[in-house]
Amino acid sequence: MYAYISGILEELESQQVVIEANGVGYRIFVPGSILQRLPSVGERTKLYTYLNVREDAQELYGFLEKEERQFFEKLITVTGIGPK
């Protein structure tokens, strides 16, 4: 649904970030390896996203490169492996 989100990094936590784009704050789950490569809070960034829709939640997962997202999409097709 969302190919990527580009905006200001507003919050940085252990497994998630908030990016503000056009007045909307998007909570995006990110792997630890990506957290280390993100810019500082207050700077612009762009994350390629995957929207995981479940019965009880909708969650965005973010990656710095398209290839990382593509690998993630292939990985979660394996039986027994989910986004988290």
C-alpha positions in Angstrom: 0.0 0.0 0.0 2.8 2.4 0.9 6.0 2.1 -1.1 7.9 4.4 1.1 7.5 7.2 3.7 9.8 10.2 3.5 9.8 12.9 6.3 11.4 14.1 9.5 12.5 11.5 12.1 10.6 12.5 15.2 11.1 9.6 17.6 13.7 6.8 17.8 13.0 3.8 20.1 14.5 0.3 20.4 12.3 -1.3 17.7 10.4 1.5 16.2 10.6 5.1 14.9 8.1 7.8 14.2 8.4 9.7 10.9 6.3 12.9 10.4 5.3 13.4 6.8 2.8 16.2 5.9 1.5 16.5 9.5 1.0 12.8 10.1 3.2 10.7 12.4 3.8 7.2 11.1 5.0 4.6 13.6 7.2 2.2 11.8 8.9 -1.0 13.2 12.5 -1.3 12.1 15.2 -4.0 12.6 18.0 -3.1 15.1 20.6 -3.0 12.2 18.6 -0.2 10.6 18.3 1.8 13.8 22.0 2.2 13.8 22.1 3.6 10.3 19.3 6.1 10.7 20.0 9.9 10.9 19.5 11.8 14.1 16.1 12.9 15.4 15.0 16.0 13.6 16.6 15.1 10.3 15.0 13.9 7.1 14.9 10.2 6.2 13.1 7.8 3.8 12.0 4.3 4.7 10.7 1.7 2.2 7.8 0.1 3.9 5.8 -3.1 4.2 2.3 -3.0 5.6 1.4 -6.1 7.6 -2.4 -6.4 8.0 -3.7 -8.7 10.6 -7.1 -9.3 12.1 -6.3 -7.1 15.1 -3.7 -4.7 13.8 -2.0 -2.9 10.9 1.7 -2.5 11.2 4.3 -0.8 9.1 7.8 -2.2 8.8 10.6 0.0 7.4 13.9 -0.5 5.6 16.5 1.9 4.2 16.9 0.0 0.9 14.4 -1.5 -1.5 16.4 -4.7 -1.5 16.1 -5.0 2.3 12.3 -4.8 2.0 12.3 -7.3 -0.9 14.3 -9.8 1.2 11.9 -9.3 4.1 8.9 -9.9 1.9 10.5 -13.2 0.7 11.5 -14.2 4.2 8.0 -13.9 5.7 6.6 -16.3 3.0 8.4 -19.1 4.8 6.0 -21.2 6.9 6.4 -20.3 10.6 8.2 -17.0 10.1 6.3 -13.8 10.6 7.2 -10.1 10.5 8.2 -9.8 14.2 
